[in-house]
Amino acid sequence: MAAAALAAVALMAAPAHADAPAPGSVPPDQDPFYAAPANIGTYAPGQIVATRPVTPAVGYLAWQVKAWQISYRTSDSHGAPELAVTSLLVPTGAWTGQGARPVVSLQAAEDSTGTQCSPSYDLDSNSSFSSTNAVQAEQMLVMGWAVAEPDFEGPKSVFMGGLQAGHAVLDGIRAVRNFGQAGIGTGNRWGLYGYSGGAEATGWAAQLQPSYAPEIKLAGAAMGGTPADPAAVARSLDGGPSAGFEAAAAASLEAEYPEAGISGLLNAQGVTALRESRGQCIGTLLAKFKGMKLADYSTVPDPLAVPSVAKVLKENTLGATPPATPIYDYHSNADEIVPVGQDDTLVHDWCAAGATVQKTRDPFGQHTQQAVFRALSVNMFLNDRFTGKPGQNDCA
């Protein structure tokens, strides 16, 4: 009896779930934290579903910040309720600037079709976190700003779904404001930043904010290498070394917009390619579909011109309404992945509608290089907005 009693005491003293994985280290498809409750439709946009503290796995971030994951209700491209997750990083050092600590919603260029590629999982598992994205986040944290990184592709991993991404970003801001921890609440100034696929989400959030989330006041939005027009970008990529982005977009939009009828346009090779495009990170997609041509996978010569497809692509093209916040739009004229011309069209359309846009075009620099080259300019732009300086307007 004494031995049994001692064993029972030892069992009670042992830490519960000693072998449990760290929060955020389990792929989202296997993690109950990412599962929407059955009554998700009763939640208001941006209403918090669950929160948990996490420890970032990326060097500097792990020991200079407090971090949480926040799940919340958002809406897909058709307004249907769904669950999204954002990661909030707050420097442990006291904020010594004016007013409340600024916060930047940083949209990472996920560009993928699998939830294991989401920013929240990458941040906490260090599975394939973008070094460029990590460096940008670190620089912002060094400025003393907090950073929120939403999984804006949502539970279906929708790449190039503008409406869905814009909703997820803005509802992520609502969720962080509702969270009210570490000095982050309703009184903080907010900025937006994203590059490439993250710029698409940033642009949509800025464009939708006045109508979708008018209570959120944005100080400014910086975006670079922006794929504003998915049809124009697809035509530029088709048959080239980066055609894997087309595969990612096709699989994503087929899932988000069944009414586009994408699957019905595919030949046998296309059916196989669509299946193999699902649940993948962009590195795999770029390697597998290098040089692909859409016409080789389709029963029609130009699937982008099919009315049902063209309609969806048009709905996801930026520029229809102007953002209310100042914009910093930068792009390399030599960008080999996202053509600068369609971004110029976006700036023209926003300017014509009354937006305030600071436009920067560099004569040299490949797509990935531009994000690094302009990182300091992004922080300078946002810092000026956070300190109350008016935005430069190159529209006149």
C-alpha positions, 0 to 999 in steps of 0.5 A: 500500500505504501509503494502504491501511495508513493507511486500515486503521489509521484504521478500527481506531481509529474507535469501534465502533458510533459511530452505535448508539442509546443503550441504552434508547432503542429501543422494546422491540419492536425492542430485543433486550434485551427478548427472552426467551432460549429457556430462560427457563423454566430461570431462577428467579423474579427471576434476572437475564438481562441488565443494562446501564447507561443514562442517564435522559433526564428532566432531574434524573435524568440527572446525579444518579444511576447507572442500569441496566436489569435484565432478569429472569425472572418469571411471568405470571398462570398461572405461565408464565415470561416476561421483565420489565425493571426500571430501577434508579436510585441517587443518586451521593451517599453515603448518610448515613442509618442502615444500608444505603440504602433502596430503593423499588419505584415502580410507574408508572401505565402503564395501556397496551397497548403496550410502547412505553409501558413505564416503562423505555422512557419513562425512557430515551427521554423519549418520554412519561414521566409528569411526576407519576411523574418528580417522585415519583421525583426526590423519593425520590432527593433523600431519598437512596433508590434507586428501582427501576421495574419494567415490571410489565405485562410483555411482553404489556402487561397492564393490570389483571392483578393476579397478573402485576403482583404477580409482576413487582414482587416478582421485580424486587426479587429481581433488584435484590437479586441485581444487587448494585451501587452498595451495593444488595444483600440488606441494603437496606430496601424500600418500595413505592409506586404511584398509580392503575394503579401502586397496583393493582400495589403492592397485589398485590405487598404482598398476594402477598409473604408467599406468593410472596416470603417472603424479601423483607422490606418496610418498608411500602407506600404506594398511592393512587387504587387500582383494587382491584376491576376490575369496580366500576371498569369499571362506574363508567367505562362510557360516561364520558369516561375509558372508554378505561381499559375498552378498555385492560383489555379488550384486556389481559385478553383477551390474558392470560386467553383462557379468559375468552372476551372475544373471543367476546362481541364484535360486529363493532364490538367486534372492530374496537375490540379490534384498535384497542385493542392496542399503544396508550398510554393517551392514545390510548386515552382519546381514541379511546374516550371515552364508549364503553359495553361493551354497544355492543361486545358481543353480550350486554347485560352482558359483565361479568356473563358467568361466565367474565369475572366469574371473571377479574375476581374473581381480579384483585380485591384483598383476599383475603389481608392484606399483612404490611407496613404499608399507607398507603392514600389516596384522594380522595372526589371521585375521578372516575376510580377510585371511592373505594367499592371502595377502602374495601371493600379496606381493610375486607377487609384490616383484617378479616384483620389487616392494618395500614392507615393510611387517608386520605380527602380530601374534595376533589381529582380523580384526577390532583391527588391524586397530587401532593397526597399526594406528601409524605405518601407520603415521610413514611410510607415514611421512618417505616417505613425508620427503624423507626417502627411503622405507624399502624393505622386498622383498630381 
